[in-house]
């Protein structure tokens, strides 16, 4: 894997910064630091909460979790 667009497409909806546990944004101004970018010491590590995630490691983890949930099967018939 590793292609961000393909990983985003594999999810049921786009994964955005505000949905990530590695993002510490402010609800009132919708901007906050991305811990992935901060850890790499990027100059611009503050992101907009509705920015689509561009971190391949995070997206790969999300896709794997999504596929694992889907393969469990539904226990109800609804």
Backbone as JSON, one array per atom type, in Angstrom:
{
  "sequence": "XXXXXXXXXXXXXXXXXXXXXXXXXXXXXXXXXXXXXXXXXXXXXXXXXXXXXXXXXXXXXXXXXXXXXXXXXXXXXX",
  "N": [[0.85, -1.18, 0.0], [0.41, 2.32, 0.54], [-0.08, 4.39, -1.24], [-1.65, 7.36, -0.9], [-4.09, 8.37, -1.99], [-5.33, 6.01, -2.91], [-5.56, 4.65, -0.51], [-7.29, 6.35, 0.92], [-9.52, 6.04, -0.71], [-10.2, 3.44, -0.13], [-11.5, 3.52, 2.24], [-14.67, 3.95, 3.96], [-15.5, 6.61, 4.08], [-13.85, 9.75, 3.55], [-10.94, 10.11, 5.52], [-10.36, 12.55, 7.81], [-8.4, 15.17, 9.35], [-9.56, 16.01, 11.85], [-10.8, 13.73, 12.76], [-8.88, 12.08, 13.7], [-6.85, 10.47, 16.16], [-4.36, 11.45, 16.5], [-4.36, 14.11, 16.16], [-4.62, 17.3, 17.52], [-6.71, 19.44, 17.72], [-8.41, 22.62, 17.94], [-11.74, 23.08, 18.71], [-13.15, 25.44, 18.32], [-11.69, 27.06, 16.52], [-10.87, 25.29, 14.61], [-8.3, 24.49, 13.83], [-5.22, 22.75, 14.35], [-2.39, 20.95, 15.77], [-0.79, 18.32, 13.97], [0.32, 15.32, 15.08], [1.96, 13.51, 13.72], [3.23, 15.08, 11.76], [4.43, 16.95, 13.43], [6.2, 15.34, 14.87], [8.02, 14.72, 12.88], [9.18, 17.12, 12.72], [8.27, 19.08, 10.95], [7.97, 22.26, 9.43], [5.43, 23.35, 9.03], [3.21, 22.15, 10.82], [0.7, 22.48, 11.81], [-2.61, 21.86, 11.09], [-5.69, 22.07, 9.18], [-8.81, 21.09, 10.44], [-10.65, 19.78, 8.71], [-9.12, 18.87, 6.68], [-8.13, 16.41, 4.38], [-6.61, 13.46, 5.43], [-3.15, 12.93, 4.92], [-1.27, 11.16, 5.67], [0.34, 8.29, 5.22], [0.93, 6.1, 6.93], [-1.0, 6.31, 8.99], [-3.36, 6.08, 7.48], [-3.06, 3.52, 6.37], [-3.25, 1.99, 8.69], [-5.9, 2.58, 9.4], [-7.31, 1.52, 7.18], [-6.67, -1.21, 7.38], [-7.92, -1.79, 9.84], [-10.57, -1.26, 9.15], [-11.05, -3.22, 7.18], [-10.7, -5.52, 8.74], [-12.85, -5.34, 10.5], [-14.92, -5.6, 8.66], [-14.61, -8.2, 7.77], [-15.41, -9.73, 9.85], [-18.09, -10.23, 9.8], [-21.64, -9.87, 10.11], [-23.57, -10.1, 13.04], [-26.19, -9.72, 13.36], [-29.32, -9.68, 11.6], [-30.04, -7.35, 10.37]],
  "CA": [[0.0, 0.0, 0.0], [1.23, 3.51, 0.63], [-0.63, 5.47, -2.04], [-2.63, 8.04, -0.06], [-5.41, 8.43, -2.66], [-5.9, 4.67, -2.9], [-5.93, 4.34, 0.87], [-8.51, 7.13, 1.22], [-10.63, 5.44, -1.47], [-10.54, 2.15, 0.48], [-12.3, 3.78, 3.44], [-16.08, 4.27, 3.65], [-15.56, 8.05, 3.87], [-12.5, 10.29, 3.71], [-10.43, 10.32, 6.89], [-9.88, 13.93, 7.93], [-7.58, 15.43, 10.55], [-10.33, 16.11, 13.09], [-11.23, 12.39, 13.16], [-7.69, 11.31, 14.06], [-6.4, 10.6, 17.54], [-3.04, 12.1, 16.47], [-4.59, 15.54, 15.87], [-5.07, 17.99, 18.72], [-7.23, 20.71, 17.24], [-9.34, 23.42, 18.72], [-13.06, 23.03, 18.08], [-13.66, 26.76, 17.98], [-11.03, 27.62, 15.33], [-10.72, 24.17, 13.7], [-6.91, 24.24, 13.47], [-4.46, 22.14, 15.42], [-1.19, 20.26, 15.34], [-0.78, 16.91, 13.61], [1.47, 14.77, 15.78], [2.87, 12.9, 12.74], [4.02, 16.15, 11.17], [5.21, 17.54, 14.52], [7.27, 14.39, 15.18], [9.03, 14.86, 11.82], [9.65, 18.5, 12.85], [7.91, 19.88, 9.79], [7.73, 23.66, 9.76], [3.98, 23.6, 9.05], [2.55, 20.96, 11.36], [-0.68, 22.81, 12.19], [-3.48, 21.56, 9.95], [-7.11, 22.36, 9.25], [-9.51, 19.89, 10.88], [-11.35, 19.09, 7.63], [-8.12, 18.49, 5.68], [-8.05, 14.96, 4.24], [-5.35, 12.94, 5.93], [-2.15, 12.57, 3.91], [-0.29, 10.34, 6.37], [0.16, 6.91, 4.76], [0.92, 5.16, 8.07], [-2.31, 6.39, 9.64], [-4.38, 5.56, 6.56], [-2.89, 2.06, 6.3], [-3.81, 1.45, 9.94], [-7.36, 2.71, 9.32], [-7.82, 0.58, 6.17], [-6.57, -2.55, 7.96], [-8.97, -1.92, 10.85], [-11.85, -1.3, 8.44], [-11.17, -4.54, 6.55], [-10.85, -6.51, 9.8], [-14.24, -5.26, 10.96], [-15.79, -6.09, 7.6], [-14.48, -9.63, 7.6], [-16.0, -10.42, 11.0], [-19.46, -10.62, 9.51], [-22.66, -9.28, 10.97], [-24.26, -11.08, 13.88], [-27.64, -9.49, 13.27], [-29.82, -9.77, 10.22], [-30.6, -6.06, 9.98]],
  "C": [[0.89, 1.23, 0.0], [0.72, 4.67, -0.2], [-1.8, 6.1, -1.28], [-4.01, 8.07, -0.7], [-6.09, 7.06, -2.66], [-6.35, 4.28, -1.5], [-7.19, 5.08, 1.27], [-9.71, 6.49, 0.53], [-11.08, 4.11, -0.85], [-11.38, 2.31, 1.74], [-13.73, 4.16, 3.07], [-16.32, 5.77, 3.45], [-14.16, 8.6, 4.1], [-12.14, 10.49, 5.19], [-9.82, 11.71, 6.94], [-9.17, 14.11, 9.27], [-8.39, 15.39, 11.84], [-10.81, 14.75, 13.6], [-10.09, 11.55, 13.72], [-7.32, 11.53, 15.52], [-5.0, 11.21, 17.63], [-3.14, 13.6, 16.18], [-5.19, 16.19, 17.11], [-5.55, 19.38, 18.34], [-8.16, 21.39, 18.22], [-10.68, 23.42, 18.01], [-13.53, 24.39, 17.62], [-12.96, 27.37, 16.76], [-10.68, 26.56, 14.29], [-9.31, 23.95, 13.16], [-6.2, 23.6, 14.64], [-3.27, 21.39, 14.88], [-1.44, 18.78, 15.02], [0.49, 16.32, 14.24], [2.44, 14.05, 14.84], [3.81, 13.96, 12.17], [4.93, 16.81, 12.22], [6.41, 16.65, 14.86], [8.39, 14.47, 14.13], [9.66, 16.26, 11.82], [9.43, 19.33, 11.58], [7.6, 21.31, 10.24], [6.24, 23.97, 9.88], [3.26, 22.34, 9.52], [1.14, 21.23, 11.86], [-1.55, 22.63, 10.95], [-4.92, 21.96, 10.24], [-7.85, 21.06, 9.56], [-10.2, 19.11, 9.78], [-10.42, 18.76, 6.47], [-8.08, 16.97, 5.6], [-6.66, 14.5, 4.63], [-4.42, 12.56, 4.78], [-1.0, 11.78, 4.54], [-0.53, 8.87, 6.05], [0.1, 5.92, 5.91], [-0.44, 5.13, 8.76], [-3.4, 5.78, 8.76], [-4.27, 4.05, 6.42], [-3.48, 1.39, 7.53], [-5.34, 1.48, 9.89], [-7.96, 1.71, 8.33], [-7.77, -0.85, 6.72], [-7.67, -2.78, 9.0], [-10.35, -2.03, 10.2], [-12.07, -2.68, 7.81], [-11.37, -5.62, 7.6], [-12.28, -6.51, 10.34], [-15.19, -5.84, 9.93], [-15.74, -7.59, 7.45], [-15.07, -10.42, 8.77], [-17.42, -10.9, 10.71], [-20.42, -10.01, 10.51], [-23.35, -10.38, 11.76], [-25.76, -10.88, 13.85], [-28.06, -9.55, 11.81], [-30.42, -8.46, 9.75], [-29.75, -5.38, 8.95]]
}
